[in-house]
Amino acid sequence: MRTKKQKLKGIIVWDFDRVLFDTDRMVDDNNEIFAKYDISPELIRSILDKANIQEGPFSWALLVRRLKNKKKGVPLNSIKREMQSNLLSGRYVRSEASKVLKNLKSNGFANMLLSFGSPPYQYQKIKKGCGPQFCRYFDETAVTLGKKYLKFRSLVKKFSNIPIFFIDDTNEHLAMVKKHTPSVHTLQYSAQSPLGAVEEWIHEQVQRYDSSGNHSARG
């Protein structure tokens, strides 16, 4: 995180999947690849649902292990190469993401990426799927298997004099952050809406924050 000397206007903590990254499109593309090898979306879904209960968030290694047990003779290396090719193409980064992140950074905000999931898999999507320029818009990038609200406790304590924002698509994460750190401005957002609207909302919240003279969150 940059220093206070640089006069931060606020800190924006972004979720990754379905906010800045088009996860649904990636899933659809992956299902098309699986279908070429006679692997149904229902089989993949059942594997992932069971894995999430027993072993935690998705990872490629987990899927490979399960597929080997469920379907013999599947060319897993070929499937992985096709999926990697799609990921490296950069096609899943939200079209507005770079512009919005750049605008906010240049206007005095610190962007932070906080993603929930298996760190090796999530970092691969972030670094390889989005590219180095995308990553440079963030002052900090973190992937966790724990509770997101724990990160906000330290942020609120360290940056008590500026507004902190949390953008996520999941009600559970937003509710927990609001419960444990009520001063944080939260917004539920998914990729179906224009990302530019989030930028406008942040600026509106900062104006209210500045004019009110207090640190109470309004979102």
ChimeraX attribute file (.defattr): number of C-alpha atoms within 10 A of each C-alpha:
attribute: neighborCount
match mode: 1-to-1
recipient: residues
	/A:1	11
	/A:2	11
	/A:3	7
	/A:4	9
	/A:5	6
	/A:6	9
	/A:7	11
	/A:8	18
	/A:9	20
	/A:10	22
	/A:11	24
	/A:12	24
	/A:13	23
	/A:14	20
	/A:15	24
	/A:16	22
	/A:17	23
	/A:18	20
	/A:19	22
	/A:20	26
	/A:21	24
	/A:22	19
	/A:23	18
	/A:24	13
	/A:25	13
	/A:26	16
	/A:27	13
	/A:28	12
	/A:29	16
	/A:30	19
	/A:31	17
	/A:32	15
	/A:33	18
	/A:34	20
	/A:35	12
	/A:36	10
	/A:37	14
	/A:38	11
	/A:39	16
	/A:40	14
	/A:41	16
	/A:42	10
	/A:43	14
	/A:44	16
	/A:45	11
	/A:46	11
	/A:47	17
	/A:48	20
	/A:49	15
	/A:50	13
	/A:51	17
	/A:52	12
	/A:53	9
	/A:54	9
	/A:55	12
	/A:56	15
	/A:57	17
	/A:58	18
	/A:59	17
	/A:60	12
	/A:61	10
	/A:62	15
	/A:63	15
	/A:64	15
	/A:65	10
	/A:66	16
	/A:67	18
	/A:68	13
	/A:69	8
	/A:70	11
	/A:71	11
	/A:72	8
	/A:73	8
	/A:74	16
	/A:75	10
	/A:76	14
	/A:77	10
	/A:78	12
	/A:79	16
	/A:80	14
	/A:81	11
	/A:82	14
	/A:83	18
	/A:84	16
	/A:85	12
	/A:86	15
	/A:87	21
	/A:88	16
	/A:89	13
	/A:90	15
	/A:91	15
	/A:92	21
	/A:93	24
	/A:94	19
	/A:95	14
	/A:96	12
	/A:97	18
	/A:98	17
	/A:99	15
	/A:100	18
	/A:101	23
	/A:102	17
	/A:103	14
	/A:104	20
	/A:105	20
	/A:106	11
	/A:107	13
	/A:108	14
	/A:109	24
	/A:110	22
	/A:111	23
	/A:112	21
	/A:113	21
	/A:114	20
	/A:115	22
	/A:116	18
	/A:117	18
	/A:118	16
	/A:119	17
	/A:120	11
	/A:121	15
	/A:122	21
	/A:123	17
	/A:124	15
	/A:125	22
	/A:126	23
	/A:127	14
	/A:128	16
	/A:129	22
	/A:130	23
	/A:131	16
	/A:132	11
	/A:133	11
	/A:134	17
	/A:135	17
	/A:136	14
	/A:137	23
	/A:138	20
	/A:139	15
	/A:140	15
	/A:141	18
	/A:142	13
	/A:143	20
	/A:144	14
	/A:145	12
	/A:146	10
	/A:147	12
	/A:148	19
	/A:149	18
	/A:150	13
	/A:151	15
	/A:152	20
	/A:153	14
	/A:154	12
	/A:155	15
	/A:156	18
	/A:157	10
	/A:158	10
	/A:159	14
	/A:160	12
	/A:161	13
	/A:162	18
	/A:163	25
	/A:164	25
	/A:165	24
	/A:166	24
	/A:167	23
	/A:168	24
	/A:169	18
	/A:170	15
	/A:171	12
	/A:172	11
	/A:173	20
	/A:174	20
	/A:175	15
	/A:176	15
	/A:177	23
	/A:178	19
	/A:179	12
	/A:180	13
	/A:181	19
	/A:182	16
	/A:183	19
	/A:184	26
	/A:185	21
	/A:186	22
	/A:187	18
	/A:188	16
	/A:189	21
	/A:190	19
	/A:191	16
	/A:192	9
	/A:193	10
	/A:194	14
	/A:195	20
	/A:196	13
	/A:197	11
	/A:198	16
	/A:199	14
	/A:200	11
	/A:201	13
	/A:202	21
	/A:203	15
	/A:204	12
	/A:205	17
	/A:206	17
	/A:207	11
	/A:208	16
	/A:209	17
	/A:210	14
	/A:211	9
	/A:212	10
	/A:213	8
	/A:214	12
	/A:215	16
	/A:216	14
	/A:217	18
	/A:218	12
	/A:219	16
